[in-house]
Amino acid sequence: MGLVMMPAVSSESSSSDAPRSFPNTRWSVVLAAQQSSPESAAALEVLCHVYWYPLYAYVRRCGQSPQDAQDLTQEFFCRLLEKRWFEDADREKGRLRTFLIVALKNFMSNEWRRASAQRRGGGTAPAQFDTAFAESRFAADSHALAPDETFDRQWALTLLDLTVNRLRDEFAAVGKPGDFEALKTCLLAERGAIEYATVARQLGVNEGAARVAVHRLRKRFREIYREEISQTLADGADVDAELRHLAAALARQ
């Protein structure tokens, strides 16, 4: 698992720090696709590859074995594309998170056993899943939550991981990967708990410059996290409401 940056998405965050909208989100591209196209196919592949683990965790929390959870999750994505279930999504209130979990529940209730009997493991999944990683991540989760709560928490953690990875890549792109390693612990800390003198030594700058670097890091983190959330919503959806929902999911014990 990556970092869990609760302080960076707390009330300290301000919607004025980030853009208000992100046109052409991944989810909107899928919703808008009336027929197969390279753009929609690429968006679907990204959706499956990036967001599969919360669904896997939900299935495991429902009591399925690792093997059955793997088969079920992969078969679900195969059927999702084959039957074009995306066309049934509500284009006005579309949340990828809500759509996927509802579709998975319907699949588990109505089609999984029949599909399993017909071609267990025979479908071609749109993305390969690292089930060894998934099991280690599932085993490390000490939160005894209900399946739906597990899904929401893992969904939020997935978005946080995506955010951290993008932030790390941005530092690497300008030749400063070491600066990110020195600064990343500041994403976990409350404002008053950050040891700016230590950060300054690690960066090789004075304490004032370290404070500026930390502020910029945290602000950029909030911007990227907000954008990652927007990618799971239809164009024009309420990003702030989704932010609040995910913050509550992360706070559950």
Solvent accessible surface area in square Angstrom, and as a share of the most:
residue,aa,sasa,rsa
1,M,105,0.47
2,G,35,0.34
3,L,45,0.23
4,V,53,0.31
5,M,0,0.00
6,M,59,0.26
7,P,20,0.13
8,A,1,0.01
9,V,12,0.07
10,S,51,0.33
11,S,117,0.75
12,E,49,0.22
13,S,34,0.22
14,S,48,0.31
15,S,37,0.24
16,S,90,0.58
17,D,37,0.19
18,A,13,0.10
19,P,72,0.45
20,R,168,0.61
21,S,72,0.47
22,F,28,0.12
23,P,102,0.64
24,N,115,0.59
25,T,3,0.02
26,R,61,0.22
27,W,0,0.00
28,S,13,0.09
29,V,26,0.15
30,V,7,0.04
31,L,7,0.03
32,A,73,0.57
33,A,22,0.17
34,Q,129,0.58
35,Q,136,0.60
36,S,95,0.62
37,S,42,0.27
38,P,121,0.76
39,E,119,0.53
40,S,6,0.04
41,A,57,0.44
42,A,56,0.43
43,A,11,0.09
44,L,34,0.17
45,E,99,0.44
46,V,55,0.32
47,L,3,0.02
48,C,0,0.00
49,H,109,0.49
50,V,28,0.16
51,Y,0,0.00
52,W,18,0.06
53,Y,6,0.02
54,P,0,0.00
55,L,0,0.00
56,Y,1,0.00
57,A,1,0.00
58,Y,16,0.06
59,V,0,0.00
60,R,43,0.16
61,R,67,0.25
62,C,58,0.35
63,G,66,0.63
64,Q,46,0.20
65,S,51,0.33
66,P,58,0.37
67,Q,99,0.44
68,D,40,0.21
69,A,0,0.00
70,Q,48,0.21
71,D,16,0.08
72,L,1,0.00
73,T,0,0.00
74,Q,39,0.17
75,E,8,0.04
76,F,0,0.00
77,F,2,0.01
78,C,6,0.03
79,R,22,0.08
80,L,0,0.00
81,L,52,0.26
82,E,101,0.45
83,K,93,0.39
84,R,91,0.33
85,W,43,0.15
86,F,14,0.06
87,E,78,0.35
88,D,118,0.61
89,A,9,0.07
90,D,79,0.41
91,R,102,0.37
92,E,152,0.68
93,K,154,0.65
94,G,5,0.04
95,R,73,0.26
96,L,0,0.00
97,R,22,0.08
98,T,61,0.35
99,F,30,0.12
100,L,2,0.01
101,I,17,0.08
102,V,76,0.43
103,A,11,0.08
104,L,0,0.00
105,K,70,0.30
106,N,80,0.41
107,F,2,0.01
108,M,43,0.19
109,S,92,0.60
110,N,99,0.51
111,E,26,0.12
112,W,21,0.07
113,R,194,0.71
114,R,128,0.47
115,A,0,0.00
116,S,17,0.11
117,A,92,0.71
118,Q,118,0.53
119,R,76,0.28
120,R,125,0.45
121,G,62,0.59
122,G,52,0.50
123,G,22,0.21
124,T,124,0.72
125,A,15,0.12
126,P,33,0.21
127,A,10,0.08
128,Q,145,0.64
129,F,18,0.08
130,D,84,0.43
131,T,31,0.18
132,A,79,0.61
133,F,84,0.35
134,A,0,0.00
135,E,44,0.20
136,S,67,0.43
137,R,18,0.06
138,F,27,0.11
139,A,85,0.66
140,A,81,0.63
141,D,28,0.15
142,S,103,0.66
143,H,36,0.16
144,A,99,0.77
145,L,15,0.08
146,A,52,0.40
147,P,41,0.26
148,D,66,0.34
149,E,59,0.26
150,T,2,0.01
151,F,2,0.01
152,D,19,0.10
153,R,19,0.07
154,Q,5,0.02
155,W,0,0.00
156,A,0,0.00
157,L,8,0.04
158,T,11,0.06
159,L,0,0.00
160,L,0,0.00
161,D,25,0.13
162,L,37,0.19
163,T,0,0.00
164,V,4,0.02
165,N,73,0.37
166,R,73,0.27
167,L,1,0.00
168,R,81,0.29
169,D,90,0.47
170,E,61,0.27
171,F,37,0.15
172,A,52,0.40
173,A,87,0.68
174,V,105,0.60
175,G,60,0.58
176,K,108,0.46
177,P,74,0.46
178,G,49,0.47
179,D,43,0.22
180,F,0,0.00
181,E,84,0.38
182,A,14,0.11
183,L,5,0.03
184,K,52,0.22
185,T,81,0.47
186,C,4,0.02
187,L,0,0.00
188,L,80,0.40
189,A,23,0.18
190,E,115,0.51
191,R,132,0.48
192,G,84,0.80
193,A,66,0.51
194,I,16,0.08
195,E,119,0.53
196,Y,30,0.11
197,A,49,0.38
198,T,42,0.25
199,V,8,0.05
200,A,7,0.06
201,R,171,0.62
202,Q,112,0.50
203,L,35,0.17
204,G,67,0.64
205,V,65,0.37
206,N,107,0.55
207,E,76,0.34
208,G,42,0.40
209,A,40,0.31
210,A,0,0.00
211,R,123,0.45
212,V,72,0.41
213,A,27,0.21
214,V,2,0.01
215,H,93,0.42
216,R,164,0.60
217,L,4,0.02
218,R,7,0.03
219,K,74,0.32
220,R,79,0.29
221,F,0,0.00
222,R,18,0.06
223,E,33,0.15
224,I,0,0.00
225,Y,4,0.01
226,R,12,0.05
227,E,44,0.20
228,E,2,0.01
229,I,0,0.00
230,S,4,0.03
231,Q,25,0.11
232,T,0,0.00
233,L,1,0.01
234,A,10,0.07
235,D,81,0.42
236,G,82,0.79
237,A,31,0.24
238,D,77,0.40
239,V,13,0.08
240,D,39,0.20
241,A,27,0.21
242,E,1,0.01
243,L,30,0.15
244,R,152,0.56
245,H,61,0.27
246,L,0,0.00
247,A,28,0.22
248,A,50,0.39
249,A,0,0.00
250,L,7,0.03
251,A,60,0.46
252,R,77,0.28
253,Q,160,0.71
